[in-house]
């Protein structure tokens, strides 16, 4: 039989979430999870992670019992590692699960039942001539995905940027035109003096994004590093400066690997 583990806890649901969709997200699970609320199956999540909509099986203002069964099964019997194309650089190994169970954050969230944000993509552009000096011309943009917008119209976008200690460093606003239904819009701003992410200086920011208008009123938060990685011929460029990389064996659930020269 496949190895399995159980997780259980009480799950209080905020009364203020009445009328909203309620979701359980497992950000990393190894490898397959069955989610039950009060003994009733609510959904399943497969590796590497996902979410289950609990709206129909929980009641705001009540406490429910959450149980999650996680089965750990490798999806392959063997894996091939390509360290190069020369003799002895292509290695076949037995597949091994390095991690089992819930190995990432488990989050209980809510969102509007109708029009809502489904995610965002963050794009950062670093002035090539300045590289790590971060001069005027660096740009920050957000590609915002939305679902079930009832009507076309303008969306008011507000982006608050904080450092990892929650200090506010930037406050951007914009108005963008959106189409009805499901789609995406982009808002972009100049950012003259960002704190750049680098291999030796993994500086991070927190984006607090709020979007309102045309029947949409939702928010989300993302953590990101301000950086730009480009390929110029045979050269790899990080923030405008050449970076040399070589591969290192790495399992997705293992410690961070890779070597920089």
Buried (B, 14 or more C-beta within 10 A) or exposed (E): EEEBEEBEEEBEBEEEBEEBBBBBBBBBBBBBBBBBBEEEEBBEBEBBBBBBEBBEBBEBEEEBEBBBBBBBEBEEEEBEEEEEEEEEEEEEEEEEBEBBBBBBEBEBEBBBEEBBBBEBEBEBBBBBEBBEEBEEBBBBBBBBBBBBBEEEBEBBBBBBBBEEEEEEBBEBEBEBEBBBEEEBBBBBBEBEEBBBBBEEEEBEBBBBBBBBBBBBBBBBEBEBBBBBEEEEEEEBBBBBEEBEEEEEEEEEBEEEEEEEE
